[in-house]
Amino acid sequence: MLDRRKRIIARNFVFFGVAWAVLGCGTNRPSEFKIPREAAGQRNPFPANAESIAKGKELYVGGGCVICHGKDGSGKGVLAKDITMNLHDWRDPSVQGAFSDGELFYIMQNGKGTNRGKMPAYRDQETPEEIWDTVSYIRSLAAISK
Ligand code: HEC
């Protein structure tokens, strides 16, 4: 009698364990990328002046962004040609308009994507000020002011 009850309890444990693992993983899929609202609403604390844009350009060219995003920001870097990445063309103001400054900053800092076309995280390589300079540079490619 006691044995049977133990077996039932054990079976339930296994059942709920599997259900938890499946459902738990399901809700944590990396494809559900979401930028926290405070981060998306963050404004560039540094003026997007010529000095900041020049520093951003230096980081963009020297930081290896070009191989994917292209020298001109068109999204046609050499690596992006080999691997389908579907990168945005930053020269198009309507493309840039779809992102807030805070979103560009957040994606650069934390990275995005899981497959081969992954945007690396730059939080360990660049200071927040450097990342904002790069945001100013990217904005200058479409001459959008926000
Ligand atoms: C290995 C390729 C690769 C490199 C190197 C890379 N990126 Fe990206 N980047 C991506 C991909 C892919 C995305 C789109 C990710 C997504 O939407 O899933 C992206 C997205 C972005 C975005 C968000 C806006 C958008 O158009 O989706 C910004 C901003 C950005 N990258 C900036 C940079 C900067 C600045 C550098 C260099 C410091 C850099 N990236 C280096 C691949 C790369």
Residues whose N, C-alpha, C, O or C-beta is under 5 A from the ligand:
A	BS01	HEC	L59 G63 G64 C65 C68 M85 H88 L104 I107 M108 K112 G113 G117 K118 M119 P120 T134
